[in-house]
Each structure stands twice: as C-alpha cells, then as structure tokens.
Amino acid sequence: MKTCLICFDEYLEENTKDHQCPDNWSCGACGQICEIEEGEVVLNSGNKEFVHKPELCDANDEAFDYEGTISFTTDKKLTQEQLDQLMDLISLQIIEPVDAEQEDEDYSSRNVEVTVKEVK
C-alpha cells in the first residue's frame, strides 16, 4: 500500500495510475466546499483535514479562542462508554451550536478538543 502525498488516501502500488484524489473537499475551518487546488489536506491528530489557502478561507477573518473547565461528581463510577458519550455531546454543542430553542446559532467553531478524566 502507498499513501498519496496530496490527499493521504491509501492505494495499491500497482494501481498508482488509477488513484485519483477527491474533487471536492470541505474546509475544516470554515466548512465551505472547495476544490483541492484551493488549499491542502493536512493530518491533524492523525485525521485528514482540508484547509483553504489563508486568503480564501472565511474563518481567517476573525478568530476568538476560548477555554473552559467542567467538573462534576456522580453517584457511581462512569464507564468509558458513558464518558465518551458525555464528551461527544459537549463537543457537538460546540461544533454545531444551537440556542435554547434548538435553532442554529450564528457562529461556527473549530479546533474543538474536549477531555474528561476521573480525578483521584
């Protein structure tokens, strides 16, 4: 197996001539659908992510960084599955923000990282 240096897809070495990178990509920063020539595919924590060229990406207009902490106590030890579900739900609210009426908010988020660990 070989890895494409443009899109990071794997393909069989004997099929090199048959490999074709996807035509359309969604920018990981602004969400716009783009052609491969408008940016590049990067590896972000082991995951493939397409990013626009800075001059084309709407997300580069303004950026505001936030950091928060959540702590809580439960009446029983949570399983890893329960912790994963909590992290997914917290991440979802940040990645796809909605208001109290479940209507989409007028902002978007990127570079979201949520971690939960047991404090001993």
C-alpha angles and dihedrals in degrees: 000000000000128000120227110237091213105047101010091231115145122235138170111271092230089056096055092124091052096053114106124178115231114271099221130044134181113232109240091214105045103012096233118146108244142173118250091249090064094067144334142272114245133183110243113185089334093310125110114244130176117218127188122235103270094248091056101044118097090202090069092065093083134349131187121189122214133183127189141177128216122190128177143161125227132198092235139026110274121229121236088252091056091048091048090051091051091051091048093051093047091047092048092055090052097042095043103023120199132179128236090282091052091250118143115265120233096244136068132216135210140176091043118176122177123180131177124186137170114256113219 
